[in-house]
């Protein structure tokens, strides 16, 4: 049994989607970041950085924070969604790091300025919208000749997809990125993704272009 502390954010959904794809039993603990529950002492003991998601694997007693580390752990624990071939494995890690270092931070800033504080910082809005568009172009180019980021469906796709599901917050039209749109819709159709998206609660249906 895996205990999962999470909320309805892209980073949280990465792990719930992966747990659903793996079919591992897990128990959800909602951490309402809108009420600053991530700063509770009990959660701090699990996640020293006060960020969701976090897990505890009750088979081993191991507790982990940081979505990328959690996904790597689950992939290695189960032997799934991380290629065995050395080159493909590093490609999956490469694109996972791209998500962690680029897509997450930059699109998160786009949400802050474009969705929640429009009109307050025009320079920041322009900067992060331009960077969002650049990242979408990178993703669209990568997907031009392959179904997924590393041919087969991997943790790199699971990590990236929840951020793309907020394309409207980023003022992105998926029709401008046809390869991304095709990839996005294919992943959105997966039953495990649909279940994981609504963890720990249903907020809205998966956005569809």
N, CA and C of each residue as an Amber inpcrd file, in Angstrom:
protein
   627
   0.8440000  -1.1980000   0.0000000   0.0000000   0.0000000   0.0000000
   0.8780000   1.2460000   0.0000000   0.5460000   2.1760000  -0.8610000
   1.2190000   3.4690000  -0.9410000   0.3050000   4.5260000  -0.3320000
   0.8420000   5.3290000   0.5690000   0.1240000   6.5210000   1.0270000
   0.5730000   7.6830000   0.1490000  -0.3960000   8.4250000  -0.3790000
  -0.1230000   9.5460000  -1.2710000  -0.7320000  10.8120000  -0.6960000
   0.1270000  11.8030000  -0.4750000  -0.3230000  13.1400000  -0.0790000
  -0.3080000  14.0160000  -1.3250000  -1.4570000  14.6010000  -1.6670000
  -1.5400000  15.2700000  -2.9650000  -2.6380000  16.3150000  -2.9720000
  -2.6900000  17.0440000  -4.1000000  -3.7530000  18.0170000  -4.3450000
  -3.9720000  18.0730000  -5.8520000  -4.9520000  18.8500000  -6.2860000
  -5.3700000  18.8620000  -7.6930000  -4.5120000  19.8210000  -8.5150000
  -3.2230000  19.5480000  -8.5700000  -2.2780000  20.3450000  -9.3490000
  -1.5820000  19.4300000 -10.3570000  -0.9180000  20.0020000 -11.3540000
  -0.1890000  19.1370000 -12.2920000   0.8220000  18.2280000 -11.6090000
   1.5840000  18.7500000 -10.6470000   2.5590000  17.9030000  -9.9760000
   1.8970000  16.7800000  -9.1900000   0.7970000  17.0880000  -8.5420000
   0.0820000  16.0440000  -7.8230000  -0.4830000  14.9920000  -8.7560000
  -1.0280000  15.4330000  -9.8650000  -1.6500000  14.4960000 -10.8080000
  -0.6390000  13.5740000 -11.4820000   0.6010000  14.0020000 -11.6150000
   1.6170000  13.1080000 -12.1760000   1.6370000  11.7740000 -11.4410000
   1.6710000  11.8560000 -10.1150000   1.8540000  10.6480000  -9.3130000
   0.5690000   9.8320000  -9.2250000  -0.5750000  10.4780000  -9.0780000
  -1.8190000   9.7040000  -9.0370000  -2.0780000   9.0200000 -10.3700000
  -1.7330000   9.6770000 -11.4810000  -1.8670000   9.0330000 -12.7900000
  -0.9450000   7.8230000 -12.8650000   0.2850000   7.9580000 -12.4060000
   1.2110000   6.8260000 -12.4740000   0.7390000   5.6720000 -11.5900000
   0.2680000   5.9740000 -10.3930000  -0.2390000   4.9140000  -9.5240000
  -1.4140000   4.1940000 -10.1640000  -2.2810000   4.9360000 -10.8390000
  -3.4010000   4.3030000 -11.5360000  -2.9060000   3.4560000 -12.7040000
  -1.9360000   3.9570000 -13.4490000  -1.3920000   3.1820000 -14.5670000
  -0.7420000   1.8880000 -14.0710000  -0.0950000   1.9450000 -12.9380000
   0.5680000   0.7690000 -12.3840000  -0.4140000  -0.1960000 -11.7240000
  -1.5720000   0.3020000 -11.3490000  -2.5310000  -0.5440000 -10.6450000
  -2.1140000  -0.8500000  -9.2210000  -1.2510000  -0.0080000  -8.6450000
  -0.8170000  -0.2230000  -7.2710000  -1.8850000   0.2750000  -6.2980000
  -2.1050000  -0.4430000  -5.2160000  -3.0590000   0.0630000  -4.2130000
  -2.4770000   1.2810000  -3.5110000  -3.3010000   2.3090000  -3.3730000
  -2.8280000   3.5070000  -2.6830000  -3.9690000   4.1790000  -1.9370000
  -3.5820000   4.9120000  -0.9260000  -4.5230000   5.6250000  -0.0750000
  -4.1950000   7.1090000  -0.1830000  -5.2020000   7.9170000  -0.4490000
  -4.9930000   9.3320000  -0.7200000  -5.2380000  10.1830000   0.5170000
  -4.3500000  11.1430000   0.7250000  -4.5050000  12.1460000   1.7730000
  -4.4970000  13.5130000   1.0840000  -5.6220000  14.1890000   1.1020000
  -5.7130000  15.4970000   0.4620000  -4.9840000  16.5390000   1.2940000
  -4.1380000  17.3140000   0.6370000  -3.4190000  18.4120000   1.2770000
  -3.8760000  19.6840000   0.5710000  -4.7960000  20.3940000   1.1850000
  -5.4090000  21.5660000   0.5530000  -4.4320000  22.7400000   0.6090000
  -3.7360000  22.9550000  -0.5010000  -2.7320000  24.0230000  -0.5140000
  -3.3750000  25.4050000  -0.5180000  -4.6520000  25.4870000  -0.8680000
  -5.3250000  26.7880000  -0.8050000  -5.5670000  27.2130000   0.6410000
  -5.5370000  26.2540000   1.5620000  -5.6660000  26.5420000   3.0010000
  -4.3430000  26.3530000   3.7360000  -3.2380000  26.3040000   2.9700000
  -1.8860000  26.2300000   3.5130000  -1.6550000  24.9710000   4.3650000
  -2.3740000  23.8980000   4.0420000  -2.1990000  22.6590000   4.7960000
  -0.8200000  22.0360000   4.5510000  -0.1470000  22.4480000   3.4790000
   1.1920000  21.9260000   3.2090000   2.2070000  22.3660000   4.2570000
   1.8330000  23.3480000   5.0800000   2.7460000  23.8360000   6.1140000
   2.4710000  23.2130000   7.4830000   1.5200000  22.2780000   7.5370000
   1.2550000  21.5900000   8.7980000   2.4680000  20.7520000   9.1940000
   2.7220000  20.6750000  10.4880000   3.8790000  19.9290000  10.9620000
   3.8340000  18.4620000  10.5540000   2.6390000  17.8720000  10.5300000
   2.5340000  16.4640000  10.1690000   2.9700000  16.2410000   8.7280000
   2.6230000  17.1710000   7.8420000   3.0430000  17.0200000   6.4490000
   4.5250000  17.3360000   6.2930000   5.0290000  18.2800000   7.0670000
   6.4490000  18.6080000   7.0120000   7.3100000  17.3830000   7.3150000
   6.8420000  16.5100000   8.1630000   7.5940000  15.2990000   8.4930000
   7.7110000  14.3670000   7.2960000   6.7640000  14.4540000   6.3630000
   6.7890000  13.6290000   5.1510000   7.5050000  14.3530000   4.0270000
   7.2500000  15.6590000   3.9060000   7.7830000  16.4640000   2.8070000
   8.5130000  17.6850000   3.3730000   9.8120000  17.5960000   3.5850000
  10.5570000  18.7030000   4.2040000  10.4940000  20.0100000   3.4250000
  10.1420000  19.9590000   2.1370000  10.0390000  21.1690000   1.3250000
   8.6270000  21.7390000   1.3040000   7.7230000  21.1570000   2.0850000
   6.3340000  21.6420000   2.1620000   5.6360000  21.6780000   0.8100000
   5.9470000  20.7260000  -0.0660000   5.3210000  20.6790000  -1.3810000
   4.6730000  19.3170000  -1.5920000   3.5280000  19.3390000  -2.2880000
   2.9440000  18.0680000  -2.7250000   3.4890000  17.7600000  -4.1180000
   3.5130000  16.4900000  -4.5170000   3.0600000  15.3010000  -3.8000000
   4.1710000  14.7220000  -2.9370000   3.7650000  13.7930000  -2.0830000
   4.7130000  12.9860000  -1.3160000   4.0800000  11.6210000  -1.1350000
   4.9210000  10.6260000  -0.9280000   4.4100000   9.2720000  -0.7120000
   5.1240000   8.6220000   0.4620000   4.4780000   7.5890000   0.9960000
   5.1500000   6.6250000   1.8640000   4.8100000   5.2370000   1.3400000
   5.8490000   4.4610000   1.0680000   5.6650000   3.0770000   0.6440000
   5.6420000   2.2260000   1.9070000   4.4850000   1.7070000   2.2480000
   4.3590000   0.9480000   3.4890000   4.9830000  -0.4370000   3.4040000
   5.3620000  -0.8690000   2.2060000   6.1230000  -2.1120000   2.0870000
   7.5440000  -1.9370000   2.6040000   8.0960000  -0.7480000   2.4340000
   9.4970000  -0.5120000   2.7750000   9.6810000   0.5370000   3.8650000
   8.6420000   1.3300000   4.1240000   8.7540000   2.4210000   5.0720000
   9.3720000   3.6780000   4.4930000   9.7210000   3.6590000   3.2070000
  10.3750000   4.8050000   2.5780000   9.3680000   5.9070000   2.2890000
   9.6920000   7.1280000   2.7180000   8.8970000   8.3130000   2.3830000
   9.6930000   9.1630000   1.4110000   9.0070000   9.7030000   0.4070000
   9.6600000  10.5010000  -0.6260000   8.8270000  11.7330000  -0.9440000
   9.5100000  12.8490000  -1.1820000   8.8940000  14.0350000  -1.7550000
   9.4700000  14.2110000  -3.1610000   8.9880000  15.1970000  -3.8860000
   9.4130000  15.5540000  -5.2470000   8.8840000  14.5510000  -6.2740000
   8.0240000  15.0570000  -7.1360000   7.3040000  14.1860000  -8.0720000
   8.2280000  13.3800000  -8.9610000   9.3100000  13.9770000  -9.4530000
  10.2190000  13.2400000 -10.3240000  10.8660000  12.0710000  -9.6030000
  11.3180000  12.3070000  -8.3640000  11.9200000  11.2320000  -7.5750000
  10.9050000  10.1310000  -7.2920000   9.6750000  10.5160000  -7.0020000
   8.6320000   9.5300000  -6.7360000   8.3740000   8.6740000  -7.9700000
   8.3040000   9.3010000  -9.1300000   8.0230000   8.5520000 -10.3570000
   9.1620000   7.5990000 -10.6980000  10.3910000   8.0380000 -10.5120000
  11.5290000   7.1520000 -10.7420000  11.4880000   5.9730000  -9.7710000
  11.1770000   6.2400000  -8.5350000  11.0880000   5.1680000  -7.5350000
  10.0300000   4.1390000  -7.9280000   8.8490000   4.6150000  -8.2950000
   7.7680000   3.6940000  -8.6540000   8.1000000   2.9090000  -9.9180000
   8.7540000   3.5710000 -10.8820000   9.1460000   2.8700000 -12.1070000
  10.1420000   1.7570000 -11.8020000  11.1070000   2.0490000 -10.9450000
  12.1110000   1.0450000 -10.6240000  11.5540000  -0.0320000  -9.6990000
  10.6270000   0.3300000  -8.8470000   9.9940000  -0.6480000  -7.9500000
   9.2210000  -1.6950000  -8.7420000   8.5620000  -1.2340000  -9.8140000
   7.6790000  -2.1230000 -10.5680000   8.2830000  -2.6340000 -11.8740000
   9.3610000  -1.9910000 -12.3280000   9.9360000  -2.3620000 -13.6220000
   9.0750000  -1.9430000 -14.7990000   8.3470000  -0.8550000 -14.6420000
   7.4370000  -0.4070000 -15.7060000   7.6080000   1.0820000 -15.9910000
   7.3520000   1.4400000 -17.2400000   7.3020000   2.8270000 -17.7100000
   8.6500000   3.5410000 -17.6900000   9.7280000   2.7720000 -17.5910000
  11.0790000   3.3070000 -17.7550000  11.8420000   2.2590000 -18.5530000
  12.2510000   2.5740000 -19.7810000  12.8200000   1.5510000 -20.6610000
  14.0500000   0.8700000 -20.0680000  14.2250000  -0.3960000 -20.4310000
  15.4250000  -1.1330000 -20.0100000  16.6090000  -0.8150000 -20.9040000
  16.3640000  -0.6080000 -22.1860000  17.4410000  -0.2480000 -23.1080000
  18.1170000   1.0360000 -22.6300000  19.4490000   1.0350000 -22.6010000
  20.1760000   2.1550000 -21.9970000  19.8750000   3.4830000 -22.6700000
  19.9100000   3.5120000 -23.9960000  19.6730000   4.7890000 -24.6780000
  18.2590000   5.2760000 -24.4490000  17.2780000   4.3780000 -24.5750000
  15.8950000   4.7850000 -24.3600000  15.6610000   5.2260000 -22.9160000
  16.3310000   4.5530000 -21.9900000  16.1930000   4.9330000 -20.5850000
  16.6820000   6.3640000 -20.3650000  17.8360000   6.6800000 -20.9350000
  18.3490000   8.0410000 -20.7640000  17.5210000   9.0610000 -21.5220000
  16.9090000   8.6640000 -22.6320000  15.9900000   9.5800000 -23.3200000
  14.7800000   9.8820000 -22.4270000  14.2700000   8.8500000 -21.7700000
  13.1420000   9.0760000 -20.8640000  13.5480000   9.9950000 -19.7180000
  14.7350000   9.7840000 -19.1810000  15.2170000  10.6500000 -18.1050000
  15.4640000  12.0670000 -18.6140000  15.9810000  12.1700000 -19.8340000
  16.2280000  13.4800000 -20.4410000  14.9430000  14.2990000 -20.5040000
  13.8710000  13.6690000 -20.9870000  12.6180000  14.4030000 -21.1360000
  11.8950000  14.5810000 -19.8080000  12.1270000  13.6740000 -18.8650000
  11.6200000  13.9100000 -17.5170000  12.2930000  15.1410000 -16.9130000
  13.6230000  15.2540000 -17.0880000  14.3290000  16.4250000 -16.5670000
  13.8990000  17.7040000 -17.2810000  13.5910000  17.6020000 -18.5670000
  13.0660000  18.7550000 -19.3140000  11.7720000  19.2370000 -18.6840000
  10.9190000  18.3000000 -18.3230000   9.6790000  18.6940000 -17.6640000
   9.9580000  19.3230000 -16.3000000  10.8100000  18.6980000 -15.5240000
  11.0640000  19.1780000 -14.1760000  11.7540000  20.5500000 -14.1730000
  12.6760000  20.7430000 -15.1240000  13.4490000  21.9740000 -15.1210000
  12.8680000  23.0890000 -15.9680000  11.9990000  22.7610000 -16.9180000
  11.4610000  23.7640000 -17.8250000   9.9560000  23.8710000 -17.7860000
   9.2860000  22.8120000 -18.1850000   7.8250000  22.8590000 -18.3070000
   7.1570000  23.2270000 -16.9840000   7.5250000  22.5420000 -15.9130000
   6.8850000  22.8200000 -14.6310000   7.1220000  24.2410000 -14.1420000
   8.3780000  24.6500000 -13.9630000   8.6230000  26.0050000 -13.4480000
   8.1060000  27.1180000 -14.3550000   8.3150000  26.9910000 -15.6560000
   7.9310000  28.0780000 -16.5570000   6.4190000  28.1600000 -16.7430000
   5.7660000  27.0200000 -16.9120000   4.3130000  27.0680000 -17.0560000
   3.6640000  27.4370000 -15.7330000   4.2810000  27.0600000 -14.6250000
   3.7740000  27.5030000 -13.3310000   3.7990000  29.0180000 -13.2030000
   4.8670000  29.6420000 -13.6850000   4.9270000  31.1060000 -13.6840000
   3.9030000  31.7110000 -14.6460000   3.6890000  31.0410000 -15.7760000
   2.6460000  31.5050000 -16.7000000   1.2850000  31.4950000 -16.0170000
   0.9950000  30.4450000 -15.2510000  -0.2750000  30.4030000 -14.5190000
  -0.3750000  31.5930000 -13.5600000   0.7080000  31.8660000 -12.8570000
   0.6960000  32.9320000 -11.8500000   0.3550000  34.2860000 -12.4730000
   1.0140000  34.5890000 -13.5940000   0.8410000  35.9200000 -14.1710000
  -0.3240000  36.0120000 -15.1590000  -0.5520000  34.9550000 -15.9370000
  -1.5840000  35.0120000 -16.9730000  -2.9710000  34.6520000 -16.4530000
  -3.0310000  33.7150000 -15.5200000  -4.3160000  33.2340000 -15.0130000
  -4.7640000  34.0010000 -13.7660000  -3.8480000  34.1570000 -12.8080000
  -4.2540000  34.6690000 -11.5060000  -4.0040000  36.1590000 -11.2990000
  -3.0710000  36.7530000 -12.0440000  -2.7660000  38.1680000 -11.8530000
  -2.6380000  38.9050000 -13.1880000  -3.5910000  38.7270000 -14.0900000
  -3.4680000  39.3910000 -15.3910000  -3.5190000  40.9040000 -15.2520000
  -2.7020000  41.5730000 -16.0680000  -2.7010000  43.0290000 -16.0850000
  -1.8130000  43.6810000 -15.0440000  -1.2450000  42.9000000 -14.1250000
  -0.4390000  43.4850000 -13.0510000   1.0440000  43.5680000 -13.3920000
   1.4960000  42.7270000 -14.3060000   2.9290000  42.6930000 -14.6360000
   3.0720000  42.3550000 -16.1160000   2.8630000  43.3420000 -17.0080000
   2.8870000  43.0600000 -18.4500000   4.1920000  42.4140000 -18.9260000
   5.3080000  42.8430000 -18.3730000   6.5770000  42.2410000 -18.7990000
   6.6180000  40.7620000 -18.4490000   6.2010000  40.4180000 -17.2340000
   6.1990000  39.0190000 -16.8130000   5.2120000  38.2090000 -17.6500000
   4.0610000  38.7810000 -17.9510000   3.0880000  38.0740000 -18.7850000
   3.6880000  37.7610000 -20.1520000   4.3360000  38.7570000 -20.7550000
   4.9290000  38.5380000 -22.0770000   6.0450000  37.5000000 -22.0070000
   6.8740000  37.6190000 -20.9800000   8.0250000  36.7210000 -20.8430000
   7.5790000  35.2660000 -20.7020000   6.6490000  35.0070000 -19.8110000
   6.2820000  33.6150000 -19.5380000   5.3320000  33.0600000 -20.5880000
   4.5520000  33.9180000 -21.2440000   3.7570000  33.4250000 -22.3680000
   4.6600000  33.0410000 -23.5340000   5.6720000  33.8480000 -23.7850000
   6.6270000  33.5180000 -24.8560000   7.3700000  32.2240000 -24.5470000
   7.7420000  32.0400000 -23.2970000   8.4440000  30.8090000 -22.9310000
   7.5150000  29.6000000 -23.0150000   6.2540000  29.7850000 -22.6520000
   5.2860000  28.6970000 -22.8170000   5.1790000  28.3000000 -24.2860000
   5.0820000  29.2700000 -25.1570000   4.9980000  28.9740000 -26.5910000
   6.2570000  28.2610000 -27.0790000   7.4030000  28.6820000 -26.5840000
   8.6510000  28.0190000 -26.9850000   8.6680000  26.5560000 -26.5440000
   8.2440000  26.3010000 -25.3160000   8.2190000  24.9320000 -24.8160000
   7.2410000  24.0780000 -25.6080000   6.1220000  24.6380000 -25.9730000
   5.1740000  23.8970000 -26.8050000   5.7790000  23.5850000 -28.1750000
   6.5500000  24.4950000 -28.7290000   7.2050000  24.2240000 -30.0120000
   8.2190000  23.0900000 -29.8690000   8.9590000  23.0980000 -28.7670000
   9.9080000  22.0060000 -28.5150000   9.1640000  20.6690000 -28.4480000
   8.0780000  20.6450000 -27.7040000   7.2950000  19.4150000 -27.5550000
   6.6880000  18.9910000 -28.8850000   6.1720000  19.9540000 -29.6420000
   5.5580000  19.6320000 -30.9320000   6.5890000  19.0440000 -31.8940000
   7.7860000  19.5890000 -31.8940000   8.8530000  19.0590000 -32.7500000
   9.2420000  17.6570000 -32.3210000   9.3560000  17.4330000 -31.0260000
   9.7270000  16.1060000 -30.5300000   8.7040000  15.0540000 -30.9340000
   7.4340000  15.4410000 -30.9570000   6.3570000  14.4870000 -31.2360000
   6.0280000  14.3740000 -32.7180000   6.7950000  15.0340000 -33.5610000
   6.4860000  15.0310000 -34.9990000   6.6260000  13.6540000 -35.6160000
   7.5430000  12.8360000 -35.1070000   7.7870000  11.5360000 -35.7310000
   7.7400000  10.3900000 -34.7380000   7.0260000  10.5890000 -33.6440000
   6.8850000   9.5100000 -32.6580000   5.5860000   9.7020000 -31.8970000
   5.0440000   8.6000000 -31.3960000   3.7680000   8.6560000 -30.6950000
   3.8980000   9.3120000 -29.3250000   5.0070000   9.0160000 -28.6460000
   5.2320000   9.5300000 -27.3040000   6.6260000  10.1360000 -27.2370000
   6.9920000  10.6570000 -26.0990000   8.2620000  11.3520000 -26.0010000
   9.4600000  10.4450000 -26.2570000   9.3200000   9.1710000 -25.9000000
  10.4130000   8.2110000 -26.1350000   9.8310000   6.9620000 -26.7820000
   9.1070000   7.1250000 -27.8620000   8.4690000   6.0390000 -28.5950000
   7.3870000   5.3670000 -27.7580000   7.7670000   4.6170000 -26.7130000
   6.7550000   4.0190000 -25.8440000   6.3270000   5.0240000 -24.7740000
   5.1620000   4.7930000 -24.2360000   4.6010000   5.6190000 -23.1560000
   5.4310000   5.4120000 -21.8890000   5.9700000   6.4990000 -21.3310000
   6.8540000   6.4050000 -20.1710000   6.4950000   7.4530000 -19.1240000
   7.2980000   7.4530000 -18.0530000   7.1070000   8.4610000 -17.0150000
   7.3020000   9.8790000 -17.5460000   8.0520000  10.0340000 -18.6290000
   8.2330000  11.3710000 -19.2070000   6.9020000  11.9260000 -19.7130000
   6.0880000  11.0780000 -20.3380000   4.7680000  11.5100000 -20.8030000
   3.8420000  11.8020000 -19.6240000   3.8580000  10.9170000 -18.6360000
   2.9930000  11.1010000 -17.4630000   3.3420000  12.3710000 -16.7080000
   4.6230000  12.7270000 -16.6970000   5.0470000  13.9330000 -15.9870000
   4.6660000  15.2060000 -16.7380000   4.7130000  15.1540000 -18.0510000
   4.4820000  16.3450000 -18.8720000   3.0070000  16.6050000 -19.1030000
   2.2370000  15.5460000 -19.3290000   0.8390000  15.6960000 -19.7240000
   0.0100000  16.5700000 -18.7690000   0.1010000  16.3880000 -17.4340000
  -0.7540000  17.2190000 -16.5660000  -0.5060000  18.7140000 -16.6980000
   0.7170000  19.1080000 -17.0320000   0.9920000  20.5310000 -17.2550000
   0.3550000  21.0110000 -18.5520000   0.3440000  20.1770000 -19.5610000
  -0.2930000  20.5630000 -20.8180000  -1.8130000  20.6230000 -20.6600000
  -2.3450000  19.8740000 -19.7020000  -3.7990000  19.8970000 -19.4920000
  -4.2900000  21.2520000 -19.0010000  -3.3760000  22.1300000 -18.6610000
  -3.7530000  23.4930000 -18.2890000  -3.3890000  24.4850000 -19.3980000
  -3.4600000  24.0320000 -20.6230000  -3.1120000  24.8940000 -21.7610000
  -3.9300000  26.1760000 -21.7830000  -5.1780000  26.1050000 -21.3170000
  -6.0050000  27.3220000 -21.3280000  -5.4640000  28.3600000 -20.3470000
  -4.9350000  27.9210000 -19.2210000  -4.3520000  28.8480000 -18.2530000
  -3.1310000  29.5460000 -18.8450000  -2.4760000  28.8750000 -19.7870000
  -1.2500000  29.3850000 -20.4040000  -1.5340000  30.1970000 -21.6740000
  -2.8310000  30.3620000 -22.0120000  -3.2770000  31.0580000 -23.2290000
  -2.6730000  30.4070000 -24.4720000  -2.7090000  29.0830000 -24.4750000
  -2.2110000  28.2890000 -25.5860000  -3.3870000  27.6730000 -26.3300000
  -3.3550000  27.7470000 -27.6460000  -4.3180000  27.0680000 -28.5110000
  -3.6460000  25.8010000 -29.0240000  -4.1390000  24.6480000 -28.5960000
  -3.4970000  23.3920000 -29.0030000  -3.5830000  23.1630000 -30.5050000
  -4.4990000  23.8200000 -31.1680000  -4.5680000  23.6810000 -32.6230000
  -3.3200000  24.2380000 -33.3130000  -2.5850000  25.0960000 -32.6080000
  -1.3420000  25.6260000 -33.1600000  -0.1900000  24.6170000 -33.0680000
  -0.4210000  23.5380000 -32.3290000   0.6150000  22.5280000 -32.0960000
   0.0020000  21.1530000 -32.3490000  -0.1800000  20.7810000 -33.6050000
  -0.9560000  19.5780000 -33.9330000  -0.3840000  18.2870000 -33.3660000
   0.9180000  18.1760000 -33.2790000   1.5010000  16.9510000 -32.7250000
   1.2590000  16.8610000 -31.2240000   1.3440000  18.0020000 -30.5570000
   1.0200000  18.0320000 -29.1290000  -0.4500000  17.6910000 -28.9250000
  -1.3090000  18.2470000 -29.7370000  -2.7470000  17.9830000 -29.6090000
  -3.0430000  16.5040000 -29.7730000  -2.4720000  15.8660000 -30.7920000
  -2.6970000  14.4370000 -31.0020000  -2.2350000  13.6330000 -29.7950000
  -1.0260000  13.9110000 -29.2980000  -0.4580000  13.2380000 -28.1190000
  -1.3210000  13.4830000 -26.8920000  -1.7210000  14.7260000 -26.7020000
  -2.5230000  15.0900000 -25.5330000  -3.8450000  14.3180000 -25.5020000
  -4.5280000  14.2850000 -26.6370000  -5.8210000  13.6100000 -26.6920000
  -5.6820000  12.1110000 -26.5120000  -4.6180000  11.5260000 -27.0510000
  -4.4180000  10.0770000 -26.8830000  -4.2070000   9.7280000 -25.4170000
  -3.4100000  10.5170000 -24.7270000  -3.1800000  10.2420000 -23.3070000
  -4.4400000  10.5300000 -22.4990000  -5.1580000  11.5810000 -22.8500000
  -6.3920000  11.9260000 -22.1310000  -7.4350000  10.8230000 -22.2260000
  -7.3620000   9.9970000 -23.2490000  -8.3460000   8.9230000 -23.4360000
  -8.0490000   7.6920000 -22.5810000  -6.9020000   7.6420000 -21.9470000
  -6.5280000   6.4760000 -21.1450000  -7.3320000   6.4530000 -19.8450000
  -7.9890000   5.3400000 -19.5280000  -8.7930000   5.2810000 -18.2960000
  -8.0030000   5.5980000 -17.0310000  -6.7460000   5.1280000 -16.9500000
  -5.9460000   5.3960000 -15.7540000  -5.6650000   6.8840000 -15.6150000
  -5.4510000   7.5680000 -16.7280000  -5.2200000   9.0130000 -16.6930000
  -6.4800000   9.7240000 -16.2190000  -7.6130000   9.2840000 -16.7020000
  -8.8680000   9.9040000 -16.2880000  -9.1070000   9.7280000 -14.7950000
  -8.7820000   8.5540000 -14.2720000  -8.9530000   8.3400000 -12.8240000
  -7.9440000   9.1700000 -12.0280000  -6.7030000   9.1510000 -12.4680000
  -5.6730000   9.8800000 -11.7430000  -5.8680000  11.3800000 -11.7650000
  -6.4600000  11.8730000 -12.8410000  -6.6920000  13.3230000 -12.9600000
  -7.6320000  13.8120000 -11.8610000  -8.5670000  12.9840000 -11.4570000
  -9.5830000  13.3960000 -10.4880000  -9.1940000  13.0450000  -9.0490000
  -7.9220000  12.9190000  -8.7850000  -7.4220000  12.6370000  -7.4430000
  -6.8050000  13.9220000  -6.8670000  -7.0870000  14.3080000  -5.6540000
  -7.9030000  13.6160000  -4.6530000  -9.3970000  13.9380000  -4.7260000
  -9.7970000  14.8030000  -5.6720000 -11.2180000  15.0900000  -5.8290000
 -11.4500000  15.5990000  -7.2380000 -12.6930000  15.5400000  -7.6620000
 -13.0700000  16.0410000  -8.9870000 -13.2750000  17.5470000  -8.9070000
 -12.5290000  18.2740000  -9.7290000 -12.6680000  19.7270000  -9.7970000
 -13.3250000  20.1300000 -11.1170000 -12.8750000  19.5150000 -12.1920000
 -13.4110000  19.8150000 -13.5260000 -13.1100000  18.6110000 -14.4050000
 -13.7910000  18.5310000 -15.5140000 -13.4760000  17.4880000 -16.4790000
 -12.1310000  17.8300000 -17.1530000 -11.4870000  16.8090000 -17.7030000
 -10.2350000  17.0380000 -18.4340000 -10.5250000  17.9900000 -19.5890000
  -9.8090000  19.1070000 -19.6730000 -10.0380000  20.0340000 -20.7960000
  -9.7220000  19.3660000 -22.1380000 -10.5860000  19.5740000 -23.0970000
 -10.3830000  19.0250000 -24.4290000 -10.4930000  20.1320000 -25.4670000
  -9.5140000  20.2050000 -26.3720000  -9.5590000  21.2650000 -27.3760000
 -10.6510000  21.0120000 -28.4030000
